[in-house]
Amino acid sequence: MDATLYTAPDTASKPAARARRSGAEVYDRLKSELRSGRITCWDRMAEEPLAGRFGVSRTPVREALTRLVSEGLLERRNGGLYLALPSFEELAGLYELRVTLELRGISRAMEDPSIRHDRSALEAALERWSGFGRDHPVPSPRFVSEDEKFHVVLLASAGNPALTAALVTVNDKIRSVRMYDYLTADRIAATITEHTAILELLLQRHLSRAYDALHDHIGASQKVVMDRASRAFANLAQINSSREDTP
């Protein structure tokens, strides 16, 4: 049992405060699961099973789900709540924004020699991704969380928190389709190899080459994601059509 989901003895007489805290805790737990790739676009977010899993009433679960819908992380479709899916057009626009944000982390250092990437952060990331290269992670949608961490750390190391915050927002919006970039061993291996190469180039201050490598890396991922998204949207449309035709 997760003790954080339950009320401490000194607040037992304050049900309103307990409910607010429980709602915030459920929200934090669900958001963490959404960001980790544990929840896919096929998983229905229903109040009763979630309340049972978290050991709370349905009220804080309802509040958490409403908040996640308002933030655009969940959406209503097929009579339930699911991980939000951007449209094909929205996905293309968000990828364009992602490319702009991430490349800016390197281009600003190319334009101003006084800007230096955080070397300790890059070295820690290189150690982690070199470890993945040795361990060969099993393909899984959850690997998207590791990929996101890499790109956030990479941009954050360039020293502009506003750019990093914007990237986190973009990641939240495209995660539901990006997680399907990690279903095959070849895509996992390519990601590890490309991440490692980008980190090594930055640590050696080969900024122009790192810029090109990052551009190619995101472009390759975008191609895979857009192709799989196209097929996923077609499948969803077929499913919806079948349900509408069912008496």
C-alpha positions in Angstrom: 0.0 0.0 0.0 1.2 3.5 -0.8 1.1 5.4 2.4 1.1 8.7 0.7 -2.4 8.1 -0.5 -3.8 8.0 3.1 -4.5 10.7 5.6 -2.2 11.3 8.5 -3.8 11.0 11.9 -3.6 14.7 12.7 -5.7 15.6 9.7 -8.4 13.0 10.0 -10.8 15.6 11.2 -10.4 17.7 8.1 -12.1 15.7 5.3 -12.0 18.7 2.8 -8.2 19.1 3.2 -7.8 15.3 3.0 -9.8 15.2 -0.3 -7.8 18.0 -1.8 -4.6 16.3 -0.9 -5.8 13.0 -2.2 -6.9 14.7 -5.5 -3.4 16.2 -5.9 -1.7 12.9 -5.2 -3.8 11.0 -7.7 -3.1 13.8 -10.3 0.6 13.5 -9.6 0.6 9.7 -9.9 -1.5 9.7 -13.1 0.6 12.4 -14.7 3.8 10.5 -13.9 2.3 7.4 -15.4 1.3 9.3 -18.5 4.8 10.7 -18.9 6.5 7.3 -18.3 4.7 5.6 -21.2 2.9 3.2 -18.9 -0.5 4.5 -20.2 -1.1 4.1 -23.9 -3.8 5.6 -26.1 -5.8 2.3 -25.8 -6.0 2.4 -22.0 -9.4 3.8 -20.8 -9.1 6.0 -17.7 -12.2 4.9 -15.6 -12.9 6.3 -12.2 -13.8 3.2 -10.3 -10.8 1.0 -11.1 -8.4 3.9 -10.6 -10.0 4.7 -7.2 -9.5 1.0 -6.3 -5.9 1.0 -7.4 -5.0 4.2 -5.6 -7.0 3.4 -2.5 -9.1 6.6 -2.6 -12.8 7.5 -3.3 -13.9 8.3 -6.8 -14.1 12.1 -6.1 -10.3 12.8 -6.0 -9.9 10.5 -9.1 -12.6 12.5 -10.9 -10.9 15.8 -10.0 -7.5 14.5 -11.2 -9.0 13.3 -14.5 -10.8 16.6 -15.0 -7.5 18.5 -14.5 -5.7 16.3 -16.9 -8.4 16.8 -19.5 -8.1 20.6 -19.1 -4.4 20.3 -19.6 -4.9 18.4 -22.8 -3.2 15.2 -21.6 -6.5 13.2 -21.7 -9.4 13.5 -24.1 -12.9 12.1 -24.3 -13.5 9.6 -27.1 -15.5 6.4 -27.6 -17.5 7.2 -24.5 -14.5 7.3 -22.2 -11.3 9.1 -21.2 -8.1 8.2 -23.0 -4.6 9.6 -23.5 -4.9 12.5 -25.9 -3.9 12.0 -29.5 -2.9 15.0 -31.6 -4.4 15.1 -35.1 -2.0 14.3 -37.9 -1.7 18.1 -38.7 -1.1 19.0 -35.1 1.6 16.3 -34.8 3.4 17.7 -37.8 3.3 21.3 -36.4 4.4 20.1 -33.0 7.4 18.3 -34.5 8.4 21.4 -36.3 8.3 23.3 -33.0 10.3 20.5 -31.4 13.0 20.7 -34.0 13.2 24.5 -33.6 13.5 24.3 -29.8 16.1 21.5 -29.7 18.4 22.9 -32.5 18.3 26.3 -30.8 20.1 24.8 -27.8 23.1 24.2 -30.0 22.8 27.1 -32.5 22.9 29.7 -29.6 26.2 28.2 -28.5 27.5 28.4 -32.1 26.5 32.1 -32.3 28.0 33.0 -28.9 31.2 31.3 -27.9 30.7 32.3 -24.3 27.7 30.0 -24.0 28.9 26.6 -22.8 26.9 23.4 -22.4 26.8 22.0 -18.9 29.6 19.4 -19.2 28.8 17.4 -16.1 25.2 17.0 -17.3 26.4 15.8 -20.8 28.9 13.4 -19.2 26.2 11.9 -17.0 23.9 11.4 -20.0 26.7 9.8 -22.0 27.4 7.4 -19.2 23.7 6.4 -19.1 23.3 6.0 -22.8 26.6 4.1 -23.1 25.1 1.7 -20.5 22.0 1.3 -22.6 24.3 0.4 -25.5 25.8 -2.4 -23.4 22.5 -3.6 -21.9 20.3 -3.6 -25.0 16.9 -2.5 -23.5 13.9 -4.5 -24.5 11.7 -2.6 -27.0 8.8 -1.0 -25.2 6.6 2.1 -25.4 7.9 3.1 -22.0 11.3 3.8 -23.5 9.9 7.1 -24.6 10.4 8.4 -21.1 14.2 7.7 -21.4 14.3 9.4 -24.8 12.5 12.5 -23.5 14.9 12.7 -20.6 17.8 12.7 -23.0 16.4 15.6 -25.1 15.4 17.6 -22.1 18.8 17.2 -20.5 20.5 18.1 -23.8 18.5 21.3 -24.2 18.7 22.2 -20.5 22.5 21.9 -20.6 22.5 24.8 -23.1 21.3 27.1 -20.3 18.0 28.5 -21.4 15.2 27.3 -19.0 12.5 28.8 -21.2 13.4 26.7 -24.2 13.5 23.6 -21.9 10.1 24.3 -20.4 8.6 24.7 -23.9 10.1 21.4 -25.0 8.5 19.6 -22.0 5.2 21.0 -23.0 5.7 19.8 -26.6 6.7 16.3 -25.3 3.5 16.1 -23.3 1.5 16.7 -26.5 3.3 14.2 -28.8 4.1 11.4 -26.3 1.0 9.4 -27.1 2.3 8.7 -30.6 6.0 9.0 -30.0 6.0 6.0 -27.7 5.4 3.8 -30.7 8.8 4.7 -32.1 10.3 2.2 -29.6 8.5 -1.1 -30.5 11.4 -2.7 -32.4 15.0 -3.5 -31.5 16.4 -1.6 -34.5 14.8 1.7 -33.5 16.0 1.3 -29.9 19.6 0.6 -31.2 19.5 3.5 -33.6 18.3 5.8 -30.8 21.1 4.7 -28.5 23.8 5.1 -31.2 22.6 8.5 -32.3 22.2 9.9 -28.8 25.7 8.7 -27.9 27.2 10.3 -31.0 25.5 13.6 -30.3 26.7 13.7 -26.8 30.3 12.9 -27.8 30.3 15.7 -30.4 29.0 18.3 -27.9 31.6 17.2 -25.3 34.3 17.7 -28.0 32.8 21.1 -28.9 32.1 20.0 -32.5 29.0 22.2 -32.4 28.2 22.3 -36.1 28.5 18.5 -36.5 26.4 18.0 -33.3 23.8 20.4 -34.8 23.6 18.3 -38.0 23.5 15.0 -36.1 20.7 16.2 -33.9 18.7 17.5 -36.9 19.1 14.1 -38.7 18.2 12.2 -35.5 14.9 14.1 -34.9 14.1 13.9 -38.6 14.5 10.1 -38.6 12.3 9.8 -35.5 9.7 12.1 -37.1 9.5 10.0 -40.2 8.9 6.8 -38.2 6.4 8.4 -35.9 4.4 10.1 -38.7 4.2 6.9 -40.6 3.0 4.9 -37.6 0.7 7.7 -36.5 -0.9 7.7 -40.0 -1.6 4.0 -39.6 -2.8 4.4 -36.0 -5.3 7.1 -36.9 -6.6 4.9 -39.7 -7.1 2.1 -37.3 -8.9 4.3 -34.8 -11.2 5.6 -37.5 -12.0 2.1 -38.5 -12.7 1.1 -34.9 -15.0 4.2 -34.5 -16.8 3.4 -37.7 -17.4 -0.2 -36.6 -18.8 1.0 -33.3 -21.1 3.5 -35.0 -22.4 0.7 -37.3 -23.1 -1.7 -34.4 -26.8 -1.7 -33.5 
